[in-house]
C-alpha cells in the first residue's frame, strides 16, 4: 500500500512538472512571436547634415575642401556633396573660388590670401542650401625645427619639434604622409608579351613597390601652459615592431599648421569623441561645434572647422639598417609561402592564364634550363603590386 502511494505521489510530481514545462514553452513561444527588431532612431531618422573637411593654404600651395553628408550608422559608404559653389570672400569683397575637381572635392592651386584681411567661407549646395563660416585670418606658421625618431622594444616612435621665437603661435596642428618600400618573395626578370618571353624592362620591374598613406588621426598641441612657445618631442606616429613599413625604407612628410584657440578646442574635442572613448575613465562624448553655419536653416548643425595658415613641412627617411634593435619583420607573403611553389606551365596554360585582360594570377619567371615549358609562380609571391603598392619609385626617393 505504501509503495502504491509513493508511486502515485511521484506520478503526481512528474505530472505537475510536465505541466509547468508545457506552460513555460507556450509562454516562450508567445514571447518569441511578440519580439520585434529594434532599429535605433539614429538609423531610422538619419539626418543629412553637411560635413566640411579641409584647410585653406595661405601660402603658395594648393587648397582643397571636401564636402560630404552624414550617413546612416549602418552605412560604410561616403556620401559626397557634388555640384556646389565654394567661395572664399574677404572683407575687401574680393572673392576666391574653389572649383570642383572630383566628386565632392573642391580646390584651388593658389588662393592668394592676404594676411591682413579677414575671410569667410561660403558654400551654396545644389539643393539650394547656403552655408557660411565665421571670419578667420591667415595665420603664419613657424618652421618645423626637426622630425626625429627613436627605436625601442615597442617599435619606432616619430617626434616633431618646433618653436615660435615671437611667441605668437601657441596652438599647433600636424598631419603627415608616409611612404614605405617593400619587396616580393621571388624576383621575376621576364614577362609574357605576344605569346613569347621577353626580358622585363627596368621600368616595369615588380620586385620593389612603394605604398603611400595619409594620416587619419588628429594631432594638436598647445604651449599656453609653458613660459616659451616651444613644442618638444611631440609623439606624432608610432610604427609597431615587425610592421612592413620598416621592412626596407620608410619616409614621412610632416606638415605643421598654426591654428587658433577655437580651432584647437574643436580638434581636441573631435579627438576625444573619435579616438579616446570606450574606457571607463576616457572622456565622455560631447557636442562638437565648428565655425560653419547653415544660413538657410539655422537649426541644422554643420560639421567641420575651416581655418587658414601658411604650412611648414619636413621629410625624413629611415632605413631598416638604421634601426638599433632587431625589427622582426614577417613578410606579407608568409601566408602564401606554402603556395609559392614554382610550376612548369605548357603553352596552352600560358595562353589561358596570360592572354586575358585584368590582373594576372600567375607571374612568369622564365624557362627551365634545357627543358620545355615556362616557369611560373602565383602573383602574390612575385608581383609586389598584388599587395596594393605601386612599382613606380617616387621622385623624392633617395636611391
C-alpha positions as CSV (number, residue, x, y, z in Angstrom):
1,X,0.0,0.0,0.0
2,X,2.8,2.4,0.8
3,X,4.6,1.5,-2.5
4,X,1.4,2.4,-4.4
5,X,1.0,5.7,-2.6
6,X,4.7,6.6,-3.3
7,X,4.3,5.7,-7.0
8,X,1.2,7.8,-7.2
9,X,3.0,10.7,-5.4
10,X,5.9,10.5,-7.9
11,X,3.5,10.4,-10.9
12,X,1.7,13.5,-9.5
13,X,5.0,15.3,-9.2
14,X,6.0,14.4,-12.7
15,X,2.6,15.5,-14.0
16,X,2.9,18.8,-12.2
17,X,6.5,19.4,-13.5
18,X,5.5,18.4,-17.1
19,X,2.5,20.8,-16.9
20,X,4.7,23.7,-15.8
21,X,7.2,22.9,-18.6
22,X,4.4,23.0,-21.1
23,X,3.1,26.3,-19.8
24,X,6.7,27.8,-19.9
25,X,7.2,26.5,-23.5
26,X,3.9,28.2,-24.6
27,X,5.0,31.4,-22.9
28,X,8.4,31.4,-24.6
29,X,6.8,30.7,-28.0
30,X,4.4,33.6,-27.4
31,X,7.2,35.8,-26.4
32,X,9.2,34.9,-29.5
33,X,6.2,35.9,-31.7
34,X,6.0,39.2,-29.9
35,X,9.6,40.2,-30.4
36,X,10.3,42.9,-32.9
37,X,13.7,44.0,-34.2
38,X,14.9,47.3,-32.6
39,X,16.1,49.9,-35.0
40,X,17.9,52.8,-33.3
41,X,16.4,56.3,-34.0
42,X,19.8,57.3,-35.5
43,X,19.3,54.7,-38.2
44,X,15.5,55.3,-38.6
45,X,15.8,59.0,-39.0
46,X,19.4,59.7,-40.1
47,X,19.7,63.4,-40.9
48,X,21.7,64.5,-43.8
49,X,24.0,67.2,-42.4
50,X,26.8,68.9,-44.3
51,X,30.3,67.9,-43.5
52,X,33.1,70.3,-44.4
53,X,36.6,68.9,-44.2
54,X,39.7,70.8,-45.4
55,X,42.1,73.6,-45.0
56,X,42.9,76.9,-46.8
57,X,46.5,77.3,-47.6
58,X,47.6,80.9,-47.1
59,X,51.0,80.3,-48.8
60,X,51.9,79.3,-52.3
61,X,50.5,75.8,-52.3
62,X,47.0,74.4,-53.2
63,X,43.9,74.3,-51.0
64,X,41.3,71.5,-51.0
65,X,37.9,71.4,-49.4
66,X,35.9,68.2,-49.2
67,X,32.1,68.3,-48.9
68,X,30.0,65.3,-47.9
69,X,26.9,64.4,-45.9
70,X,26.4,62.5,-42.7
71,X,25.2,58.9,-43.3
72,X,23.4,56.1,-41.5
73,X,25.3,54.3,-38.8
74,X,24.9,51.0,-40.7
75,X,26.4,52.5,-43.9
76,X,30.1,52.3,-44.8
77,X,30.0,54.4,-48.0
78,X,30.7,58.2,-48.1
79,X,28.0,60.5,-49.4
80,X,29.8,63.3,-51.3
81,X,28.2,66.7,-52.0
82,X,28.8,67.4,-55.7
83,X,28.0,70.5,-57.8
84,X,28.3,73.0,-55.1
85,X,29.7,76.5,-55.2
86,X,32.6,77.1,-52.8
87,X,33.9,80.7,-52.4
88,X,36.3,82.4,-50.0
89,X,35.4,86.1,-49.7
90,X,37.4,88.7,-47.9
91,X,36.4,91.9,-46.0
92,X,37.8,93.7,-49.1
93,X,34.9,92.0,-51.1
94,X,37.5,90.1,-53.3
95,X,36.3,86.5,-54.0
96,X,38.5,83.4,-54.3
97,X,36.6,80.5,-55.8
98,X,37.4,76.8,-55.3
99,X,36.4,74.6,-58.3
100,X,35.1,71.1,-58.1
101,X,37.9,68.7,-59.0
102,X,36.3,65.3,-58.4
103,X,33.1,64.2,-56.7
104,X,32.8,66.4,-53.6
105,X,36.3,67.8,-53.7
106,X,36.8,71.5,-54.4
107,X,40.2,73.1,-54.8
108,X,42.4,76.0,-56.0
109,X,46.1,75.8,-57.0
110,X,46.7,79.0,-55.1
111,X,44.2,81.3,-53.3
112,X,46.5,84.3,-52.8
113,X,45.0,85.2,-49.4
114,X,46.2,88.3,-47.6
115,X,47.4,88.0,-44.0
116,X,46.0,91.5,-43.2
117,X,42.4,90.7,-44.3
118,X,39.7,88.6,-42.6
119,X,37.8,86.0,-44.7
120,X,34.7,83.8,-44.7
121,X,34.0,80.6,-46.5
122,X,30.6,80.5,-48.3
123,X,29.0,77.3,-49.7
124,X,25.9,77.1,-51.9
125,X,24.8,73.5,-52.4
126,X,23.0,72.1,-55.4
127,X,19.7,71.7,-53.4
128,X,19.6,75.4,-52.6
129,X,21.1,75.4,-49.2
130,X,23.6,78.1,-48.2
131,X,26.3,78.0,-45.5
132,X,28.8,80.5,-44.1
133,X,31.8,80.3,-41.7
134,X,32.8,82.7,-39.0
135,X,35.5,85.1,-40.0
136,X,39.1,83.9,-39.9
137,X,42.5,85.3,-40.6
138,X,45.5,83.7,-42.3
139,X,48.0,82.7,-39.6
140,X,51.7,82.4,-40.1
141,X,53.2,79.0,-39.2
142,X,56.7,78.8,-37.8
143,X,59.1,76.3,-39.4
144,X,59.5,72.8,-38.0
145,X,62.7,72.6,-36.1
146,X,63.2,68.8,-36.5
147,X,61.4,65.5,-37.0
148,X,63.2,62.8,-35.0
149,X,62.7,59.1,-34.3
150,X,63.5,56.6,-31.6
151,X,63.7,52.8,-31.8
152,X,62.8,50.8,-28.7
153,X,61.2,47.4,-27.9
154,X,57.7,48.6,-29.0
155,X,58.8,49.8,-32.4
156,X,59.7,53.2,-33.8
157,X,58.3,56.5,-32.4
158,X,58.4,59.6,-34.6
159,X,58.5,63.0,-32.9
160,X,58.2,66.6,-34.0
161,X,59.9,69.7,-32.5
162,X,59.0,73.3,-33.2
163,X,59.1,76.8,-31.6
164,X,58.0,80.3,-32.4
165,X,60.6,82.8,-31.4
166,X,58.0,85.6,-31.5
167,X,55.7,83.7,-29.1
168,X,52.7,84.2,-31.3
169,X,51.6,80.7,-32.3
170,X,50.7,78.7,-29.1
171,X,48.4,76.3,-30.9
172,X,49.6,73.7,-33.4
173,X,48.2,71.0,-35.6
174,X,50.0,68.4,-37.6
175,X,49.3,65.8,-40.3
176,X,51.6,63.6,-42.3
177,X,52.0,61.4,-45.4
178,X,54.1,58.2,-45.0
179,X,55.6,56.1,-47.8
180,X,57.4,52.8,-47.4
181,X,59.2,50.5,-49.7
182,X,58.8,46.7,-49.7
183,X,59.7,43.8,-51.9
184,X,58.4,40.4,-53.0
185,X,59.5,36.9,-52.1
186,X,60.6,35.9,-55.6
187,X,62.0,38.2,-58.3
188,X,60.7,38.0,-61.8
189,X,63.0,39.2,-64.6
190,X,60.8,38.1,-67.5
191,X,57.3,38.7,-68.8
192,X,54.9,37.3,-71.4
193,X,54.2,39.5,-74.4
194,X,52.6,38.4,-77.6
195,X,52.9,34.8,-76.7
196,X,56.7,34.9,-76.1
197,X,59.1,35.5,-73.3
198,X,60.9,38.9,-73.1
199,X,63.2,40.4,-70.5
200,X,61.3,42.6,-68.2
201,X,62.4,46.2,-68.6
202,X,63.6,48.1,-65.6
203,X,60.7,50.5,-65.8
204,X,58.3,47.5,-65.4
205,X,60.0,45.8,-62.5
206,X,57.7,44.2,-60.0
207,X,60.1,43.3,-57.2
208,X,60.1,46.6,-55.3
209,X,56.9,48.6,-54.6
210,X,56.0,51.7,-52.7
211,X,52.9,52.4,-50.7
212,X,51.7,55.8,-49.6
213,X,49.2,56.6,-46.9
214,X,47.9,59.8,-45.3
215,X,47.4,60.2,-41.6
216,X,43.8,59.8,-40.3
217,X,44.4,60.5,-36.6
218,X,44.2,64.0,-35.1
219,X,47.3,65.7,-33.7
220,X,47.1,69.1,-31.9
221,X,49.1,70.6,-29.1
222,X,49.2,73.9,-27.2
223,X,52.1,75.6,-25.4
224,X,50.0,78.0,-23.5
225,X,51.0,76.5,-20.1
226,X,54.7,76.9,-20.9
227,X,56.8,80.0,-20.4
228,X,58.0,79.8,-24.1
229,X,56.2,78.8,-27.3
230,X,58.2,75.6,-27.7
231,X,56.9,72.1,-28.8
232,X,59.4,69.4,-27.6
233,X,59.2,65.8,-28.8
234,X,55.5,65.6,-29.6
235,X,54.8,62.0,-30.4
236,X,53.4,62.1,-33.9
237,X,53.4,58.5,-35.1
238,X,54.2,55.0,-33.8
239,X,55.2,52.1,-36.0
240,X,55.0,48.8,-34.2
241,X,57.8,46.3,-34.3
242,X,57.5,43.9,-37.2
243,X,55.5,46.3,-39.4
244,X,56.0,46.2,-43.2
245,X,56.5,50.0,-43.1
246,X,60.1,49.5,-41.8
247,X,60.9,46.4,-43.8
248,X,63.2,48.2,-46.2
249,X,63.0,52.0,-46.4
250,X,60.5,54.4,-44.8
251,X,59.7,58.1,-45.3
252,X,57.4,60.5,-43.6
253,X,56.4,64.0,-44.7
254,X,55.2,66.1,-41.7
255,X,53.1,69.2,-42.2
256,X,52.6,71.8,-39.5
257,X,49.8,74.4,-39.2
258,X,49.4,77.3,-36.8
259,X,45.8,77.3,-35.6
260,X,43.6,79.5,-33.3
261,X,42.4,78.7,-29.8
262,X,38.9,77.9,-31.2
263,X,40.3,75.6,-33.8
264,X,42.4,73.8,-31.1
265,X,39.2,73.3,-29.0
266,X,37.4,71.9,-32.0
267,X,40.1,69.4,-32.9
268,X,40.7,68.4,-29.3
269,X,37.0,67.7,-28.7
270,X,36.8,65.8,-32.0
271,X,39.8,63.7,-31.0
272,X,38.2,62.9,-27.6
273,X,35.0,61.9,-29.3
274,X,36.6,59.7,-32.0
275,X,39.9,58.4,-30.7
276,X,39.7,58.5,-26.9
277,X,36.4,56.8,-26.0
278,X,35.5,53.3,-24.9
279,X,37.2,53.1,-21.5
280,X,35.7,53.8,-18.1
281,X,38.0,56.7,-17.5
282,X,38.1,58.1,-21.0
283,X,36.5,61.5,-21.8
284,X,32.8,61.2,-22.4
285,X,31.4,62.2,-25.9
286,X,30.3,65.8,-26.2
287,X,28.8,68.1,-28.8
288,X,31.5,69.2,-31.3
289,X,30.8,72.7,-32.5
290,X,32.6,74.1,-35.6
291,X,32.7,77.5,-37.1
292,X,30.4,76.9,-40.1
293,X,26.6,77.6,-40.0
294,X,23.6,76.8,-42.2
295,X,22.1,80.1,-43.3
296,X,19.0,78.6,-45.0
297,X,18.1,76.6,-41.9
298,X,20.0,77.8,-38.7
299,X,18.8,74.8,-36.7
300,X,20.7,72.4,-38.9
301,X,24.2,71.7,-37.5
302,X,27.3,71.7,-39.8
303,X,30.2,69.5,-39.1
304,X,33.7,71.0,-39.7
305,X,36.1,73.8,-38.9
306,X,37.7,76.0,-41.5
307,X,40.9,77.9,-40.9
308,X,43.8,79.3,-42.9
309,X,47.5,79.5,-42.4
310,X,50.8,79.0,-44.1
311,X,52.3,75.5,-43.9
312,X,55.7,74.3,-42.8
313,X,56.8,70.8,-43.8
314,X,59.8,68.5,-43.3
315,X,60.6,65.0,-44.6
316,X,62.8,62.3,-43.1
317,X,63.9,58.8,-44.2
318,X,64.5,55.8,-42.0
319,X,66.2,52.7,-43.3
320,X,65.8,49.3,-41.7
321,X,69.6,49.3,-41.5
322,X,69.4,52.4,-39.2
323,X,67.4,50.6,-36.5
324,X,69.1,49.9,-33.3
325,X,67.1,46.8,-32.4
326,X,66.0,43.7,-34.5
327,X,62.9,44.6,-36.3
328,X,61.3,41.1,-36.6
329,X,59.5,41.7,-39.9
330,X,57.3,38.9,-41.1
331,X,56.8,39.4,-44.8
332,X,53.3,39.6,-46.1
333,X,53.9,36.7,-48.4
334,X,54.5,34.4,-45.4
335,X,50.8,33.5,-45.6
336,X,51.4,32.4,-49.2
337,X,54.8,30.7,-48.6
338,X,53.2,27.3,-48.8
339,X,51.8,28.2,-52.2
340,X,54.9,30.0,-53.5
341,X,55.8,26.9,-55.5
342,X,57.3,27.3,-58.9
343,X,55.2,25.4,-61.5
344,X,56.0,24.4,-65.1
345,X,53.2,25.6,-67.5
346,X,52.9,24.4,-71.0
347,X,52.0,26.7,-73.9
348,X,48.2,26.1,-73.7
349,X,48.2,27.0,-70.0
350,X,50.3,30.1,-70.7
351,X,47.8,31.3,-73.3
352,X,44.9,30.5,-70.9
353,X,46.3,32.5,-68.0
354,X,48.4,35.2,-69.6
355,X,46.4,36.2,-72.7
356,X,43.5,37.6,-70.8
357,X,42.7,41.2,-69.6
358,X,42.9,42.2,-66.0
359,X,45.3,41.3,-63.1
360,X,47.2,38.0,-63.5
361,X,47.0,35.2,-61.1
362,X,50.5,34.0,-62.1
363,X,53.8,35.7,-62.8
364,X,56.4,34.4,-65.3
365,X,59.9,33.5,-64.1
366,X,61.4,32.2,-67.3
367,X,62.1,28.8,-68.9
368,X,63.8,25.9,-67.3
369,X,67.4,25.3,-68.4
370,X,67.4,22.7,-71.2
371,X,63.8,21.9,-70.7
372,X,60.4,22.7,-72.1
373,X,57.5,24.8,-70.8
374,X,57.5,28.0,-68.7
375,X,58.3,28.5,-65.0
376,X,55.5,30.5,-63.2
377,X,54.6,31.3,-59.6
378,X,51.5,32.8,-58.0
379,X,51.5,36.6,-58.5
380,X,51.3,37.3,-54.7
381,X,54.7,35.7,-54.5
382,X,56.5,37.7,-57.3
383,X,54.4,40.8,-58.1
384,X,54.6,43.5,-55.5
385,X,51.6,45.3,-57.0
386,X,49.4,42.4,-56.0
387,X,49.9,43.6,-52.4
388,X,48.4,47.0,-53.3
389,X,51.6,49.1,-53.8
390,X,53.0,50.8,-56.9
391,X,56.2,49.7,-58.7
392,X,56.9,53.4,-59.7
393,X,59.5,54.8,-57.5
394,X,58.6,58.3,-56.0
395,X,60.6,61.2,-57.4
396,X,61.9,62.1,-53.9
397,X,63.2,58.6,-53.1
398,X,66.9,58.8,-52.3
399,X,68.1,55.8,-54.4
